[in-house]
Amino acid sequence: MSEQPTLALLAEKLGAELRLAAGTSDSVVPSGLNTLQDATQQEVSFLASAAYKRFLSSTRACAVLVTAEQAASCPVSALVVADPYQAFARATSIYDRSPQYTAGIDPLASVAPSAEVHHSAYVGPGAVIEARAQVAENAVIGAGSVVGAGSVIGARSRLFPGVVVYHGCFIGADCIVHSNTVIGADGFGFAPSQGKWTKIHQLGGVEIADEVEVGANSCIDRGALGNTVIGRGVKIDNMVQIAHNVQIGDYSAMAACSAVAGSAVIGKHCTIAGGVGIVGHVTIADRSHVTARTLVTKSIEAPGSYSSGTPFSESRAWRRNAVRFGQLDQMSKRLGSLEKSLEQIEREVAPRKQETDGSPPGDAR
């Protein structure tokens, strides 16, 4: 974190128009960011959702990131931007308090003689850099992390403590991998034979492009043949499972507890919500959104929003409905039978009706 800016400099950094409230100064130095309802007079806030507009009139923040339309009702100084949430996201980098590390290799780290660690990189205590691995400029390898044989960590990428990158994996520049994530473990590959399982050795690797972030306790398996591929700018939440040979397109995002089976292909700019399951060997079109707890069992060929499952309800009502789920097939057959009976009745009644009306077939009277 660099020296904190004045309100005027903050506006400049964010490309915001600063509209000062009466009696305030642009030389104020905000101490950080906070929500509208919790911000102090030394903090900056933001209004990104109409649901929180009710807190604007009573906020104590020294300034608020708002749109031009919202600025008129802002009781404190306004930082006027086109997209307050985007501006807030950029502001978090200014007030980030993550530890900064001095370049060098900790005496308690283990670096193989054939490994290449750039002089500007940091390798923490207990970290292991195996044979022929490469750690590029300004990369950070956290305490207790492992970079396997022949793997590459790109420039300015950061492995938090306890990350394990197996052999033969590639992580691009400006990536973040959070603690206890495992990249490059074997995919779930076994061939059944005579009641036993024969292991299919996973011969591929993992290829992660630039600007990818992977949350804590996630697993990205290596490819069986060829690589598992994560595209540029992909964001993966905590506790996500990505199986062997999965491909995820650029700038897609996956929320926590979702899982993708082997060889599935997720397009670009897709959003996969929490708890989603995606079966293997399917393709999801670019710009698709899959809602929480959905099970994707076949390919999605056109962009859009897709859902499955049932929403929660009061327990007794849900149990009654669950019983009815099991009756749907029988009800469908009964309905089909009733429709056929109705068609037969209509065919029998029509001639009689014509005789009663005295109208010949096709008469439009």
N, C-alpha and C positions, 0 to 999 in steps of 0.2 A: 504494500500500500504506500503510495507516494504521499507527500504533504497535502493535507486537505485544502481544497480551494475555497475561496470566498464565494458568496452567492453570485456575484458578477461573473467570476471565472467558471463556475459551475454551469451557468446559463450558456456561456460561450462553448464549453466542452460538449454540451448536449444540443447545441443549435437551437436553444429556446429563446423566446422573447421574454425578458424580465419586466414584469409590471409590479413595481413596488407599492406596497400598502403605505398609507400615510404614516409618517413618523419612523419609517424603517430605512435601513441603509444597505446598499449592495456590497458593503465591505464585511458584512456578517459572515462568519465562518461556520457553516453547519457542521455538526459533529457526526451526522449519519442519516440514515433513512428509517422511517417507521410508518405504520399504518395511520390513517386519518384519525382514528379514535384514540390511538396511544402515543402519537408523536408529541414531543416536548417542544418548547420554544427554540431549541437548538437543533431541531431535526427537520428534514425535508420529507414530504409525503407525496402521494400521487392519487389521482382518481381515474381508475381505468374501467370501472363497472358502474352502471346505474344503480345497482343494488347497494352501493356504498355512498351514494350521493347524500343520504340523510346525515352522514357524519361531517360533511364539508362545512356546514354553518358553525359547528362548534369546535372545529379542529384548533389545536394550539400550535401547529407546525409553523416554522418560520417562513415556509414557502411550500406551495403545492404544484405538482406537475398536472396541468389541466389542458383541455382544448380551448380554443378561442371562445367557443360557445359557453363553456363552463366558467371561464374566467370572470364573467360579470357577477357571478354569485359567490366568488371566492373571497372570504373575509380577511385573508392574509395575502402576502405577496404571491404572485402567480408566475409560474414558469410555463409559458404557453408553447405547446408543441402540437404537432399533428396527431401523434400517437403516444399518450401518456405511459402506457404499459411498456412500449418499446424503449421510451426514454428512461423509465425506471430501471429496466434491465441493464441499460448501458451505465446508469449511475451506480449500480451495484459494484461494477468493476472499480469505480473510484474509491468506494468505501470498503472494499474487500480487506478483511483482516487475516487472511490465510498466511501462515508462516512463509517467509522468504528465506531461501537457502543460499549460502555462499558456495561457489564452485569448489569442487574437490571431492576426494574419495575418503570417507570416514575410515579410520584405522581398523575398525571392527568389521568392515565390509570385506568380501572376498571377490577378487576380480581375476579371472583366468589370464595367463600371460598372452594368449592369442586374442583376447577380447580387445575392442577398441572403444575407449571412453573419451569423448571430447573433453578438452581441458576446461571448458565452461560448464560442464554438466556436474550434477551433484549426485553422489551415491551414498545413501544413509547407512547407519550402523546395522550390521547383520544382513545387509543386502548381498545377493550373490549374482555375479555376472559371469555366465558360463563361457566356455570356449567359443571363439569366433563371433560372439555377440557384438552388436554395435549400439552404442548410446550416443546420439547426436548432440549438437550444441544446445546448451541451456536446458537440456532435459533434466528431470528430477526423478530419481529412483528412491522411493521411500524406504524407511527402515523395514528390514525383513522381507523385502520384495525379491523375487527371483526373475531374472531374464535368462531364458534357456539358451542352449547352444545354437548359434547361428541366427538367433532372433535379432530384430532391428527395432529400436525405439527412436522415433523421429524427433526432429528439432522442437524444443520447447514443450514436448509432451511430458506428462507427469503421471507417475504411478504412485498412488498413495500407499501407506504402509500395508504390507501383507499381500500385495498383488502377486500372482504367479502367472508368468508368461512362459509356456512350454517352448520346446525347441522349434525352430523353423517357422516362426511367426513374424509378421511385419505389422508394426503400428506406425502410422504416418505422423505428420507434424501437428502440433497444437492439439493433441488429444489429452483427455483426462480419463484415468481409470481408477475407480475408487476401491477402497480396501476389501480384501478377501475375494475379489473377483479372480476367476481362473480363465485364462485364454489359451486355447490349444489343447485341452484335454481330449482324450479319445471320444469320438462319437459312439453312439450306441449301436454297434455293428456286430452281429453274431449270426452265424448260419446254423440252423437246426439240423441235426443228424442223429438218428437212432436214440432219440430221447435226451440228447446232450446238445450243448452249444459249442460251436467252433468260433473262436474269436476272429473277426475280420480286422486285421491291423490297419489302422488309419494312416494312410500314406501321404495325405495332403497336409496343408497348414491352415493358417488364418491370415487373411489380408484385411487390414483395417486402414481406411483412407484418412485424410487429414480432417481435423476439427470434429472428431468423434468423441462423445462422452459416454462412459459406461458406468452405471451405478454400482453400489456395493453388493457383494454376494451374487453376482451374475456369472453365468457360464457361457462361453462361446466355444463350441467344440471345433476341432480341426476337421478338415475334409477327409473323407475316405479315399477318394481319388480327386485330385485337384483341391482347390482351397475353398473354405468358407469365406465369403466376401461381404464386408460391411462398407457401404458407400460413404462418400464425403458428407460430413455434417450430420450424420445419424446420431440420434440421442436415445440411449437405452437406460431405462430406469433400474432400480434395485431388483434383485431376485428374478431376473429374466433368464430363460433358457433358450439358447439358440443352437440347434443341432447341426450335425455335419452337413456341409455343402449348401447350407442356406445362403441366399443372396438377398441383401437388403439395399434398396436403391437410395440414392443421395437424398439427404435431408428428411428422411422418414424418422418417426419417433415411436418408441414402444414403452408403455407404462408398466408399472410393477406387476410381477407375478404372471406375466404373459409368457407363452411358450410356443416355439415354432419347431415343428418336426423336420426331419431331414429332407434336403433338396427342395424345400419350398422357396419360392421367389416372391419377394415383396417389392413392389415398384417404388418409384420416387415420390417424395412428398406425401407418403401415407402416414396415417396416425392409427396406432394399435392401442386401444385403451386397456385398462387394468384387467388382468385375469383372462385375457383372450387366449384361446387355443387354436392353433393353425396346424392342420394335418400336413403330412409330407407330400411332396411332389405336386403341389398346387401353385398357381400363380395369382397374385393380387395386383390388379391394375394400378397404374400411377394415380395418385390423388384420391385413393380410397380411404374411408374412415370406418373402422370397425369398433363398435361400441363395447362397453365393458361386459365381460363374461360371455362373449359370443364364441361359439365353436364354428370355425370355418372348415367345412368338409369338402368343398369343391372350389374351383377357381372362380375368382371375381374378374369378369371381363370388361367391366365399364366402371369408371369412377363414380363414387356416390357414398352414401352411408349405409352400413349393413349391420344387422342385429340378429340375435337369436336368444333363446331362453325365455323365461317368464319373470316378470317383475314381482317383487315381494308383495304380500298382502297379509291381513290378519290370519293367524295360524290356522284357525278352524276353517276359514274360507279356502285357504291354500290347500288343506288336506282334502276337502271336498272336490276341489278342482283337480287335484292330483289323481283322485279316483277316476274322475271323468276322462283324464288323459288316456287311461287304459281302455276306456270304452269307445274311443273315437273310431277305431277301425270297425267295430260292430255297428256303431251308429251310422257310419258312412255306407255300409252295406245295406242297412235297413232303409236309409234315405234313397239309395239307388233303386231298391225294390219298389218303394212307394212311388218314385217318379215314373217307373215303367208302368205301374198299375194306373196311375193318373193318365198317362198317355193313352193307354188302352181304353179307359173310360171315355176320354175325350173323343176318341175315334168312333166309339159306339154311339155316343150321344149326338154327334154332329148331324148324321143323317136324319135322326128323329126330329131334331130341331128344325131342319129344313122342311120336313113334311108338315110340321105344325105351323110354321110361318107361311107355307105355300110358296116359298122362294126357291127358284132353281139354283143349283150350285153356281157360285160366282156372281149372283145378283147383288148389286151394291146398294139396294134400297135399305 
